[in-house]
Amino acid sequence: MRLEDAQKILKRPYVTERTFDQIEKENKLCFLVDDGATKTQIANAVLALYEVRVAAVNTSRTIRGKKAFVRLIEENKAAELAMKMGLV
């Protein structure tokens, strides 16, 4: 996947108290994503932009838009990625 396409799919990280707890306890990150993005596209976009592998993607639609909860594989730590992204 091209970086331009990945940036269109992943709009921005979404951080709240709940998602911050998920970073530490469940190895998950949350992103606001394009409304038409599929779970496979979201996983590929995370791989292209951040070079980490994804174990699972769960999505939900909210007032703010579509959110994707991305669980990383055990070898990749969400807390480390969050620090690199400047979220922590």
PyMOL Python script that loads the backbone (N, CA, C, O; Angstrom):
from pymol import cmd

cmd.read_pdbstr("""\
ATOM      1  N   MET A   1       0.842  -1.177   0.000  1.00  0.00           N
ATOM      2  CA  MET A   1       0.000   0.000   0.000  1.00  0.00           C
ATOM      3  C   MET A   1       0.894   1.250   0.000  1.00  0.00           C
ATOM      4  O   MET A   1       1.899   1.312   0.707  1.00  0.00           O
ATOM      5  N   ARG A   2       0.506   2.226  -0.798  1.00  0.00           N
ATOM      6  CA  ARG A   2       1.247   3.488  -0.858  1.00  0.00           C
ATOM      7  C   ARG A   2       0.977   4.317   0.389  1.00  0.00           C
ATOM      8  O   ARG A   2      -0.097   4.226   0.984  1.00  0.00           O
ATOM      9  N   LEU A   3       1.937   5.110   0.775  1.00  0.00           N
ATOM     10  CA  LEU A   3       1.796   5.941   1.966  1.00  0.00           C
ATOM     11  C   LEU A   3       0.648   6.940   1.839  1.00  0.00           C
ATOM     12  O   LEU A   3      -0.042   7.216   2.821  1.00  0.00           O
ATOM     13  N   GLU A   4       0.438   7.485   0.638  1.00  0.00           N
ATOM     14  CA  GLU A   4      -0.658   8.433   0.427  1.00  0.00           C
ATOM     15  C   GLU A   4      -2.008   7.778   0.692  1.00  0.00           C
ATOM     16  O   GLU A   4      -2.888   8.378   1.310  1.00  0.00           O
ATOM     17  N   ASP A   5      -2.166   6.540   0.220  1.00  0.00           N
ATOM     18  CA  ASP A   5      -3.409   5.810   0.443  1.00  0.00           C
ATOM     19  C   ASP A   5      -3.597   5.500   1.926  1.00  0.00           C
ATOM     20  O   ASP A   5      -4.702   5.612   2.457  1.00  0.00           O
ATOM     21  N   ALA A   6      -2.512   5.112   2.585  1.00  0.00           N
ATOM     22  CA  ALA A   6      -2.576   4.792   4.009  1.00  0.00           C
ATOM     23  C   ALA A   6      -2.964   6.020   4.829  1.00  0.00           C
ATOM     24  O   ALA A   6      -3.721   5.907   5.793  1.00  0.00           O
ATOM     25  N   GLN A   7      -2.456   7.184   4.455  1.00  0.00           N
ATOM     26  CA  GLN A   7      -2.777   8.415   5.175  1.00  0.00           C
ATOM     27  C   GLN A   7      -4.231   8.824   4.968  1.00  0.00           C
ATOM     28  O   GLN A   7      -4.824   9.463   5.837  1.00  0.00           O
ATOM     29  N   LYS A   8      -4.804   8.466   3.837  1.00  0.00           N
ATOM     30  CA  LYS A   8      -6.223   8.753   3.606  1.00  0.00           C
ATOM     31  C   LYS A   8      -7.105   7.837   4.448  1.00  0.00           C
ATOM     32  O   LYS A   8      -8.182   8.240   4.885  1.00  0.00           O
ATOM     33  N   ILE A   9      -6.654   6.613   4.674  1.00  0.00           N
ATOM     34  CA  ILE A   9      -7.433   5.648   5.460  1.00  0.00           C
ATOM     35  C   ILE A   9      -7.366   5.984   6.943  1.00  0.00           C
ATOM     36  O   ILE A   9      -8.401   6.056   7.606  1.00  0.00           O
ATOM     37  N   LEU A  10      -6.160   6.190   7.474  1.00  0.00           N
ATOM     38  CA  LEU A  10      -5.986   6.538   8.891  1.00  0.00           C
ATOM     39  C   LEU A  10      -5.957   8.052   9.012  1.00  0.00           C
ATOM     40  O   LEU A  10      -4.951   8.683   8.688  1.00  0.00           O
ATOM     41  N   LYS A  11      -7.049   8.637   9.474  1.00  0.00           N
ATOM     42  CA  LYS A  11      -7.107  10.096   9.582  1.00  0.00           C
ATOM     43  C   LYS A  11      -6.224  10.611  10.703  1.00  0.00           C
ATOM     44  O   LYS A  11      -5.390  11.492  10.489  1.00  0.00           O
ATOM     45  N   ARG A  12      -6.408  10.055  11.923  1.00  0.00           N
ATOM     46  CA  ARG A  12      -5.591  10.485  13.053  1.00  0.00           C
ATOM     47  C   ARG A  12      -5.799   9.533  14.217  1.00  0.00           C
ATOM     48  O   ARG A  12      -6.818   8.845  14.280  1.00  0.00           O
ATOM     49  N   PRO A  13      -4.836   9.484  15.150  1.00  0.00           N
ATOM     50  CA  PRO A  13      -5.028   8.681  16.359  1.00  0.00           C
ATOM     51  C   PRO A  13      -6.128   9.295  17.215  1.00  0.00           C
ATOM     52  O   PRO A  13      -6.348  10.506  17.177  1.00  0.00           O
ATOM     53  N   TYR A  14      -6.808   8.470  17.975  1.00  0.00           N
ATOM     54  CA  TYR A  14      -7.886   8.926  18.848  1.00  0.00           C
ATOM     55  C   TYR A  14      -7.530   8.493  20.261  1.00  0.00           C
ATOM     56  O   TYR A  14      -7.438   7.299  20.545  1.00  0.00           O
ATOM     57  N   VAL A  15      -7.328   9.467  21.151  1.00  0.00           N
ATOM     58  CA  VAL A  15      -6.895   9.150  22.508  1.00  0.00           C
ATOM     59  C   VAL A  15      -7.871   9.736  23.525  1.00  0.00           C
ATOM     60  O   VAL A  15      -8.156  10.933  23.525  1.00  0.00           O
ATOM     61  N   THR A  16      -8.368   8.863  24.382  1.00  0.00           N
ATOM     62  CA  THR A  16      -9.177   9.234  25.530  1.00  0.00           C
ATOM     63  C   THR A  16      -8.636   8.435  26.714  1.00  0.00           C
ATOM     64  O   THR A  16      -7.676   7.679  26.564  1.00  0.00           O
ATOM     65  N   GLU A  17      -9.242   8.598  27.880  1.00  0.00           N
ATOM     66  CA  GLU A  17      -8.810   7.786  29.027  1.00  0.00           C
ATOM     67  C   GLU A  17      -8.979   6.304  28.723  1.00  0.00           C
ATOM     68  O   GLU A  17      -8.111   5.494  29.049  1.00  0.00           O
ATOM     69  N   ARG A  18     -10.093   5.954  28.102  1.00  0.00           N
ATOM     70  CA  ARG A  18     -10.372   4.553  27.792  1.00  0.00           C
ATOM     71  C   ARG A  18      -9.342   3.995  26.802  1.00  0.00           C
ATOM     72  O   ARG A  18      -8.802   2.908  27.010  1.00  0.00           O
ATOM     73  N   THR A  19      -9.078   4.734  25.741  1.00  0.00           N
ATOM     74  CA  THR A  19      -8.128   4.229  24.745  1.00  0.00           C
ATOM     75  C   THR A  19      -6.704   4.229  25.297  1.00  0.00           C
ATOM     76  O   THR A  19      -5.887   3.399  24.899  1.00  0.00           O
ATOM     77  N   PHE A  20      -6.401   5.151  26.208  1.00  0.00           N
ATOM     78  CA  PHE A  20      -5.081   5.155  26.848  1.00  0.00           C
ATOM     79  C   PHE A  20      -4.896   3.885  27.682  1.00  0.00           C
ATOM     80  O   PHE A  20      -3.816   3.294  27.682  1.00  0.00           O
ATOM     81  N   ASP A  21      -5.953   3.463  28.396  1.00  0.00           N
ATOM     82  CA  ASP A  21      -5.897   2.205  29.151  1.00  0.00           C
ATOM     83  C   ASP A  21      -5.706   1.013  28.217  1.00  0.00           C
ATOM     84  O   ASP A  21      -4.990   0.069  28.548  1.00  0.00           O
ATOM     85  N   GLN A  22      -6.349   1.059  27.049  1.00  0.00           N
ATOM     86  CA  GLN A  22      -6.215  -0.038  26.094  1.00  0.00           C
ATOM     87  C   GLN A  22      -4.793  -0.140  25.550  1.00  0.00           C
ATOM     88  O   GLN A  22      -4.320  -1.236  25.249  1.00  0.00           O
ATOM     89  N   ILE A  23      -4.118   0.984  25.426  1.00  0.00           N
ATOM     90  CA  ILE A  23      -2.725   0.961  24.968  1.00  0.00           C
ATOM     91  C   ILE A  23      -1.891   0.141  25.939  1.00  0.00           C
ATOM     92  O   ILE A  23      -1.101  -0.707  25.525  1.00  0.00           O
ATOM     93  N   GLU A  24      -2.065   0.393  27.221  1.00  0.00           N
ATOM     94  CA  GLU A  24      -1.250  -0.271  28.233  1.00  0.00           C
ATOM     95  C   GLU A  24      -1.685  -1.703  28.522  1.00  0.00           C
ATOM     96  O   GLU A  24      -0.840  -2.587  28.661  1.00  0.00           O
ATOM     97  N   LYS A  25      -2.991  -1.942  28.614  1.00  0.00           N
ATOM     98  CA  LYS A  25      -3.482  -3.241  29.073  1.00  0.00           C
ATOM     99  C   LYS A  25      -3.749  -4.245  27.959  1.00  0.00           C
ATOM    100  O   LYS A  25      -3.556  -5.446  28.147  1.00  0.00           O
ATOM    101  N   GLU A  26      -4.197  -3.757  26.786  1.00  0.00           N
ATOM    102  CA  GLU A  26      -4.632  -4.667  25.726  1.00  0.00           C
ATOM    103  C   GLU A  26      -3.774  -4.607  24.468  1.00  0.00           C
ATOM    104  O   GLU A  26      -4.060  -5.307  23.497  1.00  0.00           O
ATOM    105  N   ASN A  27      -2.719  -3.776  24.467  1.00  0.00           N
ATOM    106  CA  ASN A  27      -1.850  -3.629  23.303  1.00  0.00           C
ATOM    107  C   ASN A  27      -2.638  -3.156  22.074  1.00  0.00           C
ATOM    108  O   ASN A  27      -2.434  -3.642  20.961  1.00  0.00           O
ATOM    109  N   LYS A  28      -3.557  -2.179  22.309  1.00  0.00           N
ATOM    110  CA  LYS A  28      -4.409  -1.653  21.242  1.00  0.00           C
ATOM    111  C   LYS A  28      -4.202  -0.159  21.074  1.00  0.00           C
ATOM    112  O   LYS A  28      -3.905   0.558  22.030  1.00  0.00           O
ATOM    113  N   LEU A  29      -4.365   0.292  19.841  1.00  0.00           N
ATOM    114  CA  LEU A  29      -4.401   1.710  19.508  1.00  0.00           C
ATOM    115  C   LEU A  29      -5.731   2.007  18.838  1.00  0.00           C
ATOM    116  O   LEU A  29      -6.331   1.128  18.219  1.00  0.00           O
ATOM    117  N   CYS A  30      -6.192   3.244  18.960  1.00  0.00           N
ATOM    118  CA  CYS A  30      -7.449   3.630  18.339  1.00  0.00           C
ATOM    119  C   CYS A  30      -7.186   4.753  17.336  1.00  0.00           C
ATOM    120  O   CYS A  30      -6.430   5.683  17.616  1.00  0.00           O
ATOM    121  N   PHE A  31      -7.815   4.654  16.170  1.00  0.00           N
ATOM    122  CA  PHE A  31      -7.678   5.653  15.121  1.00  0.00           C
ATOM    123  C   PHE A  31      -9.049   6.053  14.610  1.00  0.00           C
ATOM    124  O   PHE A  31      -9.965   5.231  14.570  1.00  0.00           O
ATOM    125  N   LEU A  32      -9.196   7.316  14.217  1.00  0.00           N
ATOM    126  CA  LEU A  32     -10.333   7.711  13.405  1.00  0.00           C
ATOM    127  C   LEU A  32      -9.941   7.384  11.975  1.00  0.00           C
ATOM    128  O   LEU A  32      -8.855   7.745  11.520  1.00  0.00           O
ATOM    129  N   VAL A  33     -10.834   6.696  11.269  1.00  0.00           N
ATOM    130  CA  VAL A  33     -10.501   6.212   9.932  1.00  0.00           C
ATOM    131  C   VAL A  33     -11.542   6.668   8.923  1.00  0.00           C
ATOM    132  O   VAL A  33     -12.612   7.154   9.292  1.00  0.00           O
ATOM    133  N   ASP A  34     -11.220   6.508   7.654  1.00  0.00           N
ATOM    134  CA  ASP A  34     -12.145   6.820   6.566  1.00  0.00           C
ATOM    135  C   ASP A  34     -13.397   5.959   6.690  1.00  0.00           C
ATOM    136  O   ASP A  34     -13.305   4.775   7.014  1.00  0.00           O
ATOM    137  N   ASP A  35     -14.557   6.539   6.437  1.00  0.00           N
ATOM    138  CA  ASP A  35     -15.823   5.819   6.595  1.00  0.00           C
ATOM    139  C   ASP A  35     -15.932   4.581   5.710  1.00  0.00           C
ATOM    140  O   ASP A  35     -16.624   3.630   6.072  1.00  0.00           O
ATOM    141  N   GLY A  36     -15.270   4.573   4.571  1.00  0.00           N
ATOM    142  CA  GLY A  36     -15.352   3.440   3.665  1.00  0.00           C
ATOM    143  C   GLY A  36     -14.259   2.399   3.837  1.00  0.00           C
ATOM    144  O   GLY A  36     -14.210   1.422   3.089  1.00  0.00           O
ATOM    145  N   ALA A  37     -13.386   2.597   4.812  1.00  0.00           N
ATOM    146  CA  ALA A  37     -12.238   1.697   4.991  1.00  0.00           C
ATOM    147  C   ALA A  37     -12.671   0.351   5.560  1.00  0.00           C
ATOM    148  O   ALA A  37     -13.502   0.282   6.466  1.00  0.00           O
ATOM    149  N   THR A  38     -12.094  -0.715   5.014  1.00  0.00           N
ATOM    150  CA  THR A  38     -12.352  -2.057   5.527  1.00  0.00           C
ATOM    151  C   THR A  38     -11.295  -2.401   6.572  1.00  0.00           C
ATOM    152  O   THR A  38     -10.283  -1.713   6.700  1.00  0.00           O
ATOM    153  N   LYS A  39     -11.545  -3.477   7.316  1.00  0.00           N
ATOM    154  CA  LYS A  39     -10.593  -3.902   8.344  1.00  0.00           C
ATOM    155  C   LYS A  39      -9.244  -4.266   7.735  1.00  0.00           C
ATOM    156  O   LYS A  39      -8.201  -3.958   8.311  1.00  0.00           O
ATOM    157  N   THR A  40      -9.255  -4.908   6.594  1.00  0.00           N
ATOM    158  CA  THR A  40      -8.017  -5.279   5.908  1.00  0.00           C
ATOM    159  C   THR A  40      -7.249  -4.038   5.472  1.00  0.00           C
ATOM    160  O   THR A  40      -6.030  -3.974   5.626  1.00  0.00           O
ATOM    161  N   GLN A  41      -7.954  -3.059   4.931  1.00  0.00           N
ATOM    162  CA  GLN A  41      -7.296  -1.818   4.514  1.00  0.00           C
ATOM    163  C   GLN A  41      -6.688  -1.090   5.719  1.00  0.00           C
ATOM    164  O   GLN A  41      -5.593  -0.536   5.624  1.00  0.00           O
ATOM    165  N   ILE A  42      -7.394  -1.094   6.838  1.00  0.00           N
ATOM    166  CA  ILE A  42      -6.893  -0.440   8.047  1.00  0.00           C
ATOM    167  C   ILE A  42      -5.620  -1.127   8.523  1.00  0.00           C
ATOM    168  O   ILE A  42      -4.643  -0.458   8.859  1.00  0.00           O
ATOM    169  N   ALA A  43      -5.623  -2.456   8.555  1.00  0.00           N
ATOM    170  CA  ALA A  43      -4.437  -3.205   8.978  1.00  0.00           C
ATOM    171  C   ALA A  43      -3.259  -2.930   8.047  1.00  0.00           C
ATOM    172  O   ALA A  43      -2.134  -2.744   8.512  1.00  0.00           O
ATOM    173  N   ASN A  44      -3.504  -2.902   6.753  1.00  0.00           N
ATOM    174  CA  ASN A  44      -2.436  -2.621   5.788  1.00  0.00           C
ATOM    175  C   ASN A  44      -1.918  -1.194   5.926  1.00  0.00           C
ATOM    176  O   ASN A  44      -0.724  -0.953   5.746  1.00  0.00           O
ATOM    177  N   ALA A  45      -2.797  -0.246   6.243  1.00  0.00           N
ATOM    178  CA  ALA A  45      -2.384   1.148   6.423  1.00  0.00           C
ATOM    179  C   ALA A  45      -1.493   1.291   7.655  1.00  0.00           C
ATOM    180  O   ALA A  45      -0.507   2.027   7.623  1.00  0.00           O
ATOM    181  N   VAL A  46      -1.829   0.595   8.735  1.00  0.00           N
ATOM    182  CA  VAL A  46      -0.997   0.634   9.944  1.00  0.00           C
ATOM    183  C   VAL A  46       0.371   0.045   9.649  1.00  0.00           C
ATOM    184  O   VAL A  46       1.387   0.581  10.092  1.00  0.00           O
ATOM    185  N   LEU A  47       0.407  -1.042   8.912  1.00  0.00           N
ATOM    186  CA  LEU A  47       1.679  -1.660   8.535  1.00  0.00           C
ATOM    187  C   LEU A  47       2.507  -0.703   7.675  1.00  0.00           C
ATOM    188  O   LEU A  47       3.710  -0.561   7.893  1.00  0.00           O
ATOM    189  N   ALA A  48       1.879  -0.054   6.709  1.00  0.00           N
ATOM    190  CA  ALA A  48       2.597   0.846   5.806  1.00  0.00           C
ATOM    191  C   ALA A  48       3.129   2.087   6.524  1.00  0.00           C
ATOM    192  O   ALA A  48       4.259   2.508   6.275  1.00  0.00           O
ATOM    193  N   LEU A  49       2.329   2.671   7.406  1.00  0.00           N
ATOM    194  CA  LEU A  49       2.722   3.916   8.059  1.00  0.00           C
ATOM    195  C   LEU A  49       3.656   3.717   9.250  1.00  0.00           C
ATOM    196  O   LEU A  49       4.598   4.486   9.442  1.00  0.00           O
ATOM    197  N   TYR A  50       3.393   2.683  10.047  1.00  0.00           N
ATOM    198  CA  TYR A  50       4.116   2.538  11.309  1.00  0.00           C
ATOM    199  C   TYR A  50       5.009   1.305  11.377  1.00  0.00           C
ATOM    200  O   TYR A  50       5.729   1.118  12.359  1.00  0.00           O
ATOM    201  N   GLU A  51       4.974   0.465  10.352  1.00  0.00           N
ATOM    202  CA  GLU A  51       5.818  -0.730  10.257  1.00  0.00           C
ATOM    203  C   GLU A  51       5.653  -1.660  11.449  1.00  0.00           C
ATOM    204  O   GLU A  51       6.631  -2.191  11.974  1.00  0.00           O
ATOM    205  N   VAL A  52       4.406  -1.854  11.873  1.00  0.00           N
ATOM    206  CA  VAL A  52       4.069  -2.822  12.917  1.00  0.00           C
ATOM    207  C   VAL A  52       2.970  -3.732  12.377  1.00  0.00           C
ATOM    208  O   VAL A  52       2.135  -3.312  11.577  1.00  0.00           O
ATOM    209  N   ARG A  53       2.986  -4.977  12.826  1.00  0.00           N
ATOM    210  CA  ARG A  53       1.994  -5.945  12.358  1.00  0.00           C
ATOM    211  C   ARG A  53       0.774  -5.922  13.261  1.00  0.00           C
ATOM    212  O   ARG A  53       0.876  -5.698  14.467  1.00  0.00           O
ATOM    213  N   VAL A  54      -0.372  -6.155  12.660  1.00  0.00           N
ATOM    214  CA  VAL A  54      -1.655  -6.075  13.341  1.00  0.00           C
ATOM    215  C   VAL A  54      -2.205  -7.475  13.567  1.00  0.00           C
ATOM    216  O   VAL A  54      -2.184  -8.312  12.664  1.00  0.00           O
ATOM    217  N   ALA A  55      -2.701  -7.729  14.785  1.00  0.00           N
ATOM    218  CA  ALA A  55      -3.320  -9.015  15.102  1.00  0.00           C
ATOM    219  C   ALA A  55      -4.816  -8.987  14.791  1.00  0.00           C
ATOM    220  O   ALA A  55      -5.360  -9.964  14.278  1.00  0.00           O
ATOM    221  N   ALA A  56      -5.488  -7.862  15.102  1.00  0.00           N
ATOM    222  CA  ALA A  56      -6.933  -7.774  14.890  1.00  0.00           C
ATOM    223  C   ALA A  56      -7.350  -6.319  14.772  1.00  0.00           C
ATOM    224  O   ALA A  56      -6.695  -5.419  15.298  1.00  0.00           O
ATOM    225  N   VAL A  57      -8.462  -6.107  14.065  1.00  0.00           N
ATOM    226  CA  VAL A  57      -9.049  -4.770  13.927  1.00  0.00           C
ATOM    227  C   VAL A  57     -10.533  -4.868  14.242  1.00  0.00           C
ATOM    228  O   VAL A  57     -11.238  -5.711  13.686  1.00  0.00           O
ATOM    229  N   ASN A  58     -11.008  -4.005  15.136  1.00  0.00           N
ATOM    230  CA  ASN A  58     -12.434  -3.871  15.418  1.00  0.00           C
ATOM    231  C   ASN A  58     -12.825  -2.444  15.083  1.00  0.00           C
ATOM    232  O   ASN A  58     -12.087  -1.506  15.385  1.00  0.00           O
ATOM    233  N   THR A  59     -13.990  -2.276  14.457  1.00  0.00           N
ATOM    234  CA  THR A  59     -14.429  -0.939  14.077  1.00  0.00           C
ATOM    235  C   THR A  59     -15.778  -0.630  14.705  1.00  0.00           C
ATOM    236  O   THR A  59     -16.554  -1.522  15.049  1.00  0.00           O
ATOM    237  N   SER A  60     -16.029   0.673  14.841  1.00  0.00           N
ATOM    238  CA  SER A  60     -17.344   1.126  15.306  1.00  0.00           C
ATOM    239  C   SER A  60     -17.610   2.489  14.697  1.00  0.00           C
ATOM    240  O   SER A  60     -16.688   3.248  14.400  1.00  0.00           O
ATOM    241  N   ARG A  61     -18.872   2.781  14.521  1.00  0.00           N
ATOM    242  CA  ARG A  61     -19.278   4.086  13.991  1.00  0.00           C
ATOM    243  C   ARG A  61     -19.806   4.923  15.146  1.00  0.00           C
ATOM    244  O   ARG A  61     -20.631   4.470  15.939  1.00  0.00           O
ATOM    245  N   THR A  62     -19.313   6.154  15.224  1.00  0.00           N
ATOM    246  CA  THR A  62     -19.718   7.060  16.293  1.00  0.00           C
ATOM    247  C   THR A  62     -20.096   8.403  15.677  1.00  0.00           C
ATOM    248  O   THR A  62     -20.044   8.586  14.461  1.00  0.00           O
ATOM    249  N   ILE A  63     -20.471   9.321  16.531  1.00  0.00           N
ATOM    250  CA  ILE A  63     -20.791  10.670  16.067  1.00  0.00           C
ATOM    251  C   ILE A  63     -19.563  11.318  15.441  1.00  0.00           C
ATOM    252  O   ILE A  63     -19.680  12.059  14.466  1.00  0.00           O
ATOM    253  N   ARG A  64     -18.403  11.045  15.989  1.00  0.00           N
ATOM    254  CA  ARG A  64     -17.152  11.612  15.470  1.00  0.00           C
ATOM    255  C   ARG A  64     -16.702  10.967  14.163  1.00  0.00           C
ATOM    256  O   ARG A  64     -15.831  11.511  13.485  1.00  0.00           O
ATOM    257  N   GLY A  65     -17.266   9.838  13.799  1.00  0.00           N
ATOM    258  CA  GLY A  65     -16.872   9.126  12.587  1.00  0.00           C
ATOM    259  C   GLY A  65     -16.570   7.676  12.909  1.00  0.00           C
ATOM    260  O   GLY A  65     -16.902   7.185  13.988  1.00  0.00           O
ATOM    261  N   LYS A  66     -15.949   7.006  11.984  1.00  0.00           N
ATOM    262  CA  LYS A  66     -15.617   5.595  12.154  1.00  0.00           C
ATOM    263  C   LYS A  66     -14.319   5.469  12.934  1.00  0.00           C
ATOM    264  O   LYS A  66     -13.319   6.103  12.597  1.00  0.00           O
ATOM    265  N   LYS A  67     -14.337   4.648  13.982  1.00  0.00           N
ATOM    266  CA  LYS A  67     -13.149   4.397  14.795  1.00  0.00           C
ATOM    267  C   LYS A  67     -12.689   2.969  14.567  1.00  0.00           C
ATOM    268  O   LYS A  67     -13.500   2.061  14.384  1.00  0.00           O
ATOM    269  N   ALA A  68     -11.385   2.785  14.582  1.00  0.00           N
ATOM    270  CA  ALA A  68     -10.793   1.454  14.461  1.00  0.00           C
ATOM    271  C   ALA A  68      -9.925   1.198  15.684  1.00  0.00           C
ATOM    272  O   ALA A  68      -9.031   1.981  16.003  1.00  0.00           O
ATOM    273  N   PHE A  69     -10.203   0.090  16.363  1.00  0.00           N
ATOM    274  CA  PHE A  69      -9.386  -0.358  17.483  1.00  0.00           C
ATOM    275  C   PHE A  69      -8.456  -1.434  16.936  1.00  0.00           C
ATOM    276  O   PHE A  69      -8.903  -2.506  16.529  1.00  0.00           O
ATOM    277  N   VAL A  70      -7.160  -1.138  16.929  1.00  0.00           N
ATOM    278  CA  VAL A  70      -6.171  -1.991  16.283  1.00  0.00           C
ATOM    279  C   VAL A  70      -5.323  -2.661  17.363  1.00  0.00           C
ATOM    280  O   VAL A  70      -4.605  -1.991  18.104  1.00  0.00           O
ATOM    281  N   ARG A  71      -5.414  -4.003  17.445  1.00  0.00           N
ATOM    282  CA  ARG A  71      -4.584  -4.755  18.386  1.00  0.00           C
ATOM    283  C   ARG A  71      -3.343  -5.229  17.650  1.00  0.00           C
ATOM    284  O   ARG A  71      -3.435  -5.864  16.600  1.00  0.00           O
ATOM    285  N   LEU A  72      -2.175  -4.914  18.213  1.00  0.00           N
ATOM    286  CA  LEU A  72      -0.915  -5.293  17.589  1.00  0.00           C
ATOM    287  C   LEU A  72      -0.503  -6.690  18.032  1.00  0.00           C
ATOM    288  O   LEU A  72      -0.956  -7.180  19.067  1.00  0.00           O
ATOM    289  N   ILE A  73       0.362  -7.331  17.241  1.00  0.00           N
ATOM    290  CA  ILE A  73       0.883  -8.628  17.645  1.00  0.00           C
ATOM    291  C   ILE A  73       1.765  -8.431  18.876  1.00  0.00           C
ATOM    292  O   ILE A  73       2.216  -7.318  19.146  1.00  0.00           O
ATOM    293  N   GLU A  74       2.009  -9.502  19.617  1.00  0.00           N
ATOM    294  CA  GLU A  74       2.724  -9.396  20.888  1.00  0.00           C
ATOM    295  C   GLU A  74       4.129  -8.820  20.746  1.00  0.00           C
ATOM    296  O   GLU A  74       4.606  -8.143  21.657  1.00  0.00           O
ATOM    297  N   GLU A  75       4.799  -9.072  19.631  1.00  0.00           N
ATOM    298  CA  GLU A  75       6.157  -8.570  19.446  1.00  0.00           C
ATOM    299  C   GLU A  75       6.190  -7.051  19.336  1.00  0.00           C
ATOM    300  O   GLU A  75       7.195  -6.429  19.681  1.00  0.00           O
ATOM    301  N   ASN A  76       5.104  -6.446  18.858  1.00  0.00           N
ATOM    302  CA  ASN A  76       5.013  -4.993  18.734  1.00  0.00           C
ATOM    303  C   ASN A  76       4.226  -4.450  19.918  1.00  0.00           C
ATOM    304  O   ASN A  76       3.128  -4.927  20.209  1.00  0.00           O
ATOM    305  N   LYS A  77       4.777  -3.466  20.593  1.00  0.00           N
ATOM    306  CA  LYS A  77       4.136  -2.896  21.772  1.00  0.00           C
ATOM    307  C   LYS A  77       3.435  -1.592  21.412  1.00  0.00           C
ATOM    308  O   LYS A  77       4.051  -0.678  20.863  1.00  0.00           O
ATOM    309  N   ALA A  78       2.149  -1.510  21.722  1.00  0.00           N
ATOM    310  CA  ALA A  78       1.366  -0.308  21.440  1.00  0.00           C
ATOM    311  C   ALA A  78       1.908   0.889  22.206  1.00  0.00           C
ATOM    312  O   ALA A  78       1.881   2.009  21.695  1.00  0.00           O
ATOM    313  N   ALA A  79       2.398   0.675  23.418  1.00  0.00           N
ATOM    314  CA  ALA A  79       2.930   1.780  24.220  1.00  0.00           C
ATOM    315  C   ALA A  79       4.155   2.398  23.551  1.00  0.00           C
ATOM    316  O   ALA A  79       4.316   3.618  23.557  1.00  0.00           O
ATOM    317  N   GLU A  80       5.016   1.565  22.976  1.00  0.00           N
ATOM    318  CA  GLU A  80       6.202   2.075  22.283  1.00  0.00           C
ATOM    319  C   GLU A  80       5.807   2.883  21.049  1.00  0.00           C
ATOM    320  O   GLU A  80       6.369   3.947  20.791  1.00  0.00           O
ATOM    321  N   LEU A  81       4.841   2.373  20.290  1.00  0.00           N
ATOM    322  CA  LEU A  81       4.376   3.088  19.103  1.00  0.00           C
ATOM    323  C   LEU A  81       3.701   4.396  19.491  1.00  0.00           C
ATOM    324  O   LEU A  81       3.889   5.413  18.823  1.00  0.00           O
ATOM    325  N   ALA A  82       2.917   4.377  20.561  1.00  0.00           N
ATOM    326  CA  ALA A  82       2.255   5.591  21.032  1.00  0.00           C
ATOM    327  C   ALA A  82       3.286   6.652  21.421  1.00  0.00           C
ATOM    328  O   ALA A  82       3.077   7.841  21.177  1.00  0.00           O
ATOM    329  N   MET A  83       4.389   6.227  22.020  1.00  0.00           N
ATOM    330  CA  MET A  83       5.451   7.174  22.377  1.00  0.00           C
ATOM    331  C   MET A  83       6.101   7.757  21.138  1.00  0.00           C
ATOM    332  O   MET A  83       6.395   8.951  21.101  1.00  0.00           O
ATOM    333  N   LYS A  84       6.329   6.940  20.124  1.00  0.00           N
ATOM    334  CA  LYS A  84       6.918   7.419  18.875  1.00  0.00           C
ATOM    335  C   LYS A  84       5.984   8.407  18.176  1.00  0.00           C
ATOM    336  O   LYS A  84       6.435   9.359  17.539  1.00  0.00           O
ATOM    337  N   MET A  85       4.673   8.168  18.304  1.00  0.00           N
ATOM    338  CA  MET A  85       3.677   9.030  17.669  1.00  0.00           C
ATOM    339  C   MET A  85       3.438  10.305  18.483  1.00  0.00           C
ATOM    340  O   MET A  85       2.780  11.228  18.003  1.00  0.00           O
ATOM    341  N   GLY A  86       3.966  10.364  19.712  1.00  0.00           N
ATOM    342  CA  GLY A  86       3.790  11.545  20.546  1.00  0.00           C
ATOM    343  C   GLY A  86       2.471  11.565  21.295  1.00  0.00           C
ATOM    344  O   GLY A  86       2.012  12.632  21.702  1.00  0.00           O
ATOM    345  N   LEU A  87       1.851  10.407  21.484  1.00  0.00           N
ATOM    346  CA  LEU A  87       0.577  10.346  22.174  1.00  0.00           C
ATOM    347  C   LEU A  87       0.746  10.238  23.684  1.00  0.00           C
ATOM    348  O   LEU A  87      -0.149  10.611  24.443  1.00  0.00           O
ATOM    349  N   VAL A  88       1.883   9.732  24.113  1.00  0.00           N
ATOM    350  CA  VAL A  88       2.127   9.517  25.546  1.00  0.00           C
ATOM    351  C   VAL A  88       3.187  10.472  26.028  1.00  0.00           C
ATOM    352  O   VAL A  88       3.541  10.457  27.207  1.00  0.00           O
TER     353      VAL A  88
END
""", "prot")
cmd.dss("prot")
cmd.show_as("cartoon", "prot")
cmd.util.cbc("prot")
cmd.orient("prot")
